[in-house]
Amino acid sequence: MKINIGRLVNFHGVQGEVKVLSDSDFTEERFAPGSEVEIKDGNYVIDSHRTHKNFHMLKFRGVTNLDQVEHLKGADLMQEDDAVEIELAENEFHYQEIIGLDVMIEGTLEKIGQVTDIFETGANDVWVVRGGREYMIPYIEDVVKEVDLENSRIIISPMEGMLE
């Protein structure tokens, strides 16, 4: 199964380097040189990867100028979900496992929304939850009490003021 790992948002220079906004976890592995991605209806092999600000800068094998990739602007980068073997530690999940899960409050099981996006902040991930409004839920032990993939839900114990 193919998953979306990012979007080609712009270019850097005239030699065909592309600027990608990631929608994926484990970006170092997914964007590693030698990895293959599908963009529109073509396959590209990553030749080099670096980060610049909040973007992933990729150079594809055989691409030597901007004209060869200009038509890809705005397109999604797709990759086989099992293209990269990643051993997950306990309480680690792939983004696609978390996005779409219902978020409920511990004790009452009141649903506040669904996870729609995930941001990496360095210290911990932050889950964007949309329901009646938008909430930013930090993925930390004090807040996230249970991730129940089998029942498609996450149980949280919100910190004071978090849901106001």
SULJO-V372950 format. One record per helix or strand of 2 or more residues. SS is the DSSP state (A for helix, B for strand). FROM is the first residue (numbers start at 0). TO is the last residue. If there is no record, write none. Layout:
BEGIN
[[SS/FROM/TO] [SS/FROM/TO]]
END
This chain:
BEGIN
[[B/1/11] [B/16/21] [A/26/29] [B/35/38] [B/41/51] [B/54/59] [A/65/67] [A/69/71] [B/75/79] [A/94/97] [B/101/104] [B/110/119] [B/124/129] [B/133/137] [B/143/147] [B/152/155]]
END
